[in-house]
Amino acid sequence: MDWFEHDDFWELTYPFMFPVTRIEKAEKDVLSVLHLSGMETGHILDLCCGPGRFSIPLARMGFRVTGVDTTGFLLDIAKNRASLENVEVEWIKEDMRKFLRSGFYDLVMNMFTSFGYFQNHSDNMIVLANVNKSLRQGGKFVIEMMGKETLASIFHPVTDEETDEGLLLVQRHRIDDGWNRIENDWLLIDNDRVLGRWKFSHWVYSATELKNMLLEAGFSNVEIYGNLEGGPYDSESGRLIAVATAG
Ligand SMILES: C[S@@+](CC[C@H](N)C(=O)[O-])C[C@H]1O[C@@H](n2cnc3c(N)ncnc32)[C@H](O)[C@@H]1O
């Protein structure tokens, strides 16, 4: 199995992947995604929804939302959060390569580097083609990740940070396959004890690579931004965002 197919990976990394601050940030980001896509009403697919950071606020606002993810652990958290808030989301446990509902959605979103996980380029292309087919003509796809240009400008082989629980998270990074992919090795340390170690790798895309892939998958137009507020993708950008129109 690949790293992203292990529930354990998502369960053990949950505290620093999805701290409360990141869950809360999505409440604001969701408004930016709606503004960027011009979406006011309709069906939304949150592809790779995780713990429902975006699905739940969207459902609360009255959108009809489908959240798709393969990780049972994260879907359970999402379901519990939704039922505590009494909001309705259609939760589906499915692989992003397989989920397809022809012409159904007005907006599909794929947030927080949830793309480029598959070793084979063709598998990542299947995901984009499925998204294009799942959208109605003219529907929008918003995809958000760290771009290759940004990664290259801030790259350090080793970084460390203190987690909210006071643990030390050491991240080692290695550029692989001629800048096509990055390999990450995370070590979680409590004083002199290693509590966990996770290795994972994924593709990294430049703005042009992402745009060309979206066009090849059948999208008719692709706009590139450097933040969710619609700012330019330039040397100051923290993130890479593409807004693609279904062809
Ligand atoms: C970095 S998390 C982002 C979650 C969410 N988009 C967010 O912004 O909070 C990546 C998500 O992709 C999901 N995922 C990984 N592989 C997947 C696959 N093959 N099909 C569907 N979801 C997958 C994981 O379970 C996880 O929820």
PDBQT file of the ligand as one rigid body, heavy atoms in Angstrom, charges set to zero:
ROOT
HETATM    1  C1  LIG A 301      -3.464  17.090   3.315  1.00  0.00    +0.000 C 
HETATM    2  S1  LIG A 301      -5.020  16.332   3.547  1.00  0.00    +0.000 S 
HETATM    3  C2  LIG A 301      -6.116  17.656   3.121  1.00  0.00    +0.000 C 
HETATM    4  C3  LIG A 301      -7.543  17.460   3.579  1.00  0.00    +0.000 C 
HETATM    5  C4  LIG A 301      -8.513  18.587   3.229  1.00  0.00    +0.000 C 
HETATM    6  N1  LIG A 301      -8.556  18.835   1.795  1.00  0.00    +0.000 N 
HETATM    7  C5  LIG A 301      -8.196  19.865   3.968  1.00  0.00    +0.000 C 
HETATM    8  O1  LIG A 301      -7.891  20.868   3.321  1.00  0.00    +0.000 OA
HETATM    9  O2  LIG A 301      -8.258  19.850   5.185  1.00  0.00    +0.000 OA
HETATM   10  C6  LIG A 301      -5.144  15.204   2.156  1.00  0.00    +0.000 C 
HETATM   11  C7  LIG A 301      -6.396  14.371   2.156  1.00  0.00    +0.000 C 
HETATM   12  O3  LIG A 301      -6.396  13.518   1.001  1.00  0.00    +0.000 OA
HETATM   13  C8  LIG A 301      -6.990  12.284   1.372  1.00  0.00    +0.000 C 
HETATM   14  N2  LIG A 301      -6.584  11.265   0.393  1.00  0.00    +0.000 N 
HETATM   15  C9  LIG A 301      -5.372  10.707   0.263  1.00  0.00    +0.000 A 
HETATM   16  N3  LIG A 301      -5.350   9.833  -0.753  1.00  0.00    +0.000 NA
HETATM   17  C10 LIG A 301      -6.601   9.834  -1.283  1.00  0.00    +0.000 A 
HETATM   18  C11 LIG A 301      -7.202   9.134  -2.363  1.00  0.00    +0.000 A 
HETATM   19  N4  LIG A 301      -6.508   8.272  -3.087  1.00  0.00    +0.000 N 
HETATM   20  N5  LIG A 301      -8.498   9.381  -2.645  1.00  0.00    +0.000 NA
HETATM   21  C12 LIG A 301      -9.216  10.263  -1.890  1.00  0.00    +0.000 A 
HETATM   22  N6  LIG A 301      -8.692  10.946  -0.845  1.00  0.00    +0.000 NA
HETATM   23  C13 LIG A 301      -7.395  10.746  -0.535  1.00  0.00    +0.000 A 
HETATM   24  C14 LIG A 301      -6.484  12.052   2.770  1.00  0.00    +0.000 C 
HETATM   25  O4  LIG A 301      -7.241  11.104   3.457  1.00  0.00    +0.000 OA
HETATM   26  C15 LIG A 301      -6.574  13.460   3.354  1.00  0.00    +0.000 C 
HETATM   27  O5  LIG A 301      -7.822  13.681   3.906  1.00  0.00    +0.000 OA
ENDROOT
TORSDOF 0
